[in-house]
Amino acid sequence: MSSSPEKPVSVSVLTEAIRYSLNKMFSSVWVEGEVSGLSRPASGHVYFTLKDKSAQLNSILWRTEANRLPFELTEGQKVICGGYIDLYAQRGNYQLIVKKLQPVGVGALQLAFQQLKEKLSREGLFDPAAKKMLPRYPKNIAVITSPTGAAIRDFQQVLTRRWPLTNVLVVPVRVQGEGSAAEVAAAVNLLQAKQSEIDVIVVTRGGGSIEDLWSFNDEAVCRAIFASKIPVISGVGHEIDVTLCDLVADVRALTPSEAAERLVPDRAVFGKQLANVKSRMRGAVAAKIETAQLLLDRFSDHRRLTHPLEPIERRAMQVDDAEQRLHVQMQRLVDSYRREVAQLAEKLELVSPLGILKRGYSLTTESSGAVVRSVSQVENGDVIQTKVADGTIVSRVETE
């Protein structure tokens, strides 16, 4: 592109030409650097600066790519970005449009796993105190898995062999691929409405790569399992596979087959245990009967059994003795009271007016009944009464 003072080009035209050249020359680049100035506005786009010791490069991760990023981009993180160079015309700045992004030194999924693990651990989702106990003899089991996978076949085979009395409800879901995590989380949440019917929930699938098992590292799945009121056992992958679903669940099984083994007892072992209990119970009952027989033999010749009325007769004699003692005591008490009454009567007799009369004294009263104490009280011709011990003498007063 050429220009001259006589024929200058506009800023827009020049900028567009530079932009075209940059797009063509740097249509696909991979850049390694450290994330700085990280910004996440409400638009959902991610803006940051990719820098090293000597330079820096403005970078943009559009919302679509940002939502697909399996891990959380953080300040100071070293990353490798793939994309193309573009020019922001309004500011005249060139920038990297990031289409792919991966951490340096560790895989993106592994980093995402570690970041979410630390987050859920801080919130207590792995706390042993929050784990629920599995029922000892579950009757109804809900299994969330692919209905066509090997996991459900292995699970049911072991379950039927060990404890055929259990009912299994298979909740079909996809166990890998886009949308599978949402299906697993929705299945766990849906089963909460059957809390009175379902004894335990099993989340399981066979082994695979970290990408195959990634649905069981999903945050929504982990939170659904943690919030479940029904106990959950996780049997995802093989022995070496560990998912966040395993860590959140109430019980972790290494494989789908072990999940069945952890859930129900072995009927053969149970039968032996039952036989042992039966034998011990028979022995205990026999020992009790033998002890009771010995006690019965020991007491069969006891006097209380040969003479059962003897205690009653002894008590009757004691009652008779008590009655006799009571009679004697009462007679003594009555005699004592009689003597006291006689003594009181004698004392009363001494102070009684009638007693005084018996000793030769008399009592004279006027016709009005007033006691004559002086000759001045009567006159010639008055009728007076003299009371003696055995009667009354009526007389008339005559003066000398």
HELIX and SHEET records of a PDB file:
HELIX    1   1 VAL A   11  MET A   25  1                                  15    
HELIX    2   2 ARG A   63  ARG A   68  1                                   6    
HELIX    3   3 ALA A  108  ARG A  122  1                                  15    
HELIX    4   4 PRO A  128  ALA A  130  5                                   3    
HELIX    5   5 ALA A  150  ARG A  162  1                                  13    
HELIX    6   6 SER A  180  LEU A  191  1                                  12    
HELIX    7   7 GLN A  192  LYS A  194  5                                   3    
HELIX    8   8 TRP A  214  ASN A  217  5                                   4    
HELIX    9   9 GLU A  219  ALA A  227  1                                   9    
HELIX   10  10 LEU A  244  VAL A  248  1                                   5    
HELIX   11  11 PRO A  256  LEU A  263  1                                   8    
HELIX   12  12 ARG A  267  SER A  300  1                                  34    
HELIX   13  13 ARG A  303  THR A  306  1                                   4    
HELIX   14  14 GLU A  310  VAL A  351  1                                  42    
HELIX   15  15 PRO A  353  LYS A  358  1                                   6    
HELIX   16  16 VAL A  375  GLN A  377  5                                   3    
SHEET    1   A 6 VAL A  29  SER A  39  0                                        
SHEET    2   A 6 VAL A  46  LYS A  51 -1                                        
SHEET    3   A 6 GLN A  56  LEU A  61 -1                                        
SHEET    4   A 6 ASN A  93  PRO A 103  1                                        
SHEET    5   A 6 LYS A  78  TYR A  88 -1                                        
SHEET    6   A 6 VAL A  29  SER A  39 -1                                        
SHEET    1   B 5 ASN A 167  PRO A 172  0                                        
SHEET    2   B 5 ASN A 140  THR A 145  1                                        
SHEET    3   B 5 VAL A 200  ARG A 205  1                                        
SHEET    4   B 5 VAL A 232  VAL A 236  1                                        
SHEET    5   B 5 VAL A 251  ARG A 252  1                                        
SHEET    1   C 3 LEU A 363  THR A 365  0                                        
SHEET    2   C 3 VAL A 383  VAL A 388 -1                                        
SHEET    3   C 3 GLY A 391  ARG A 396 -1                                        
END                                                                             
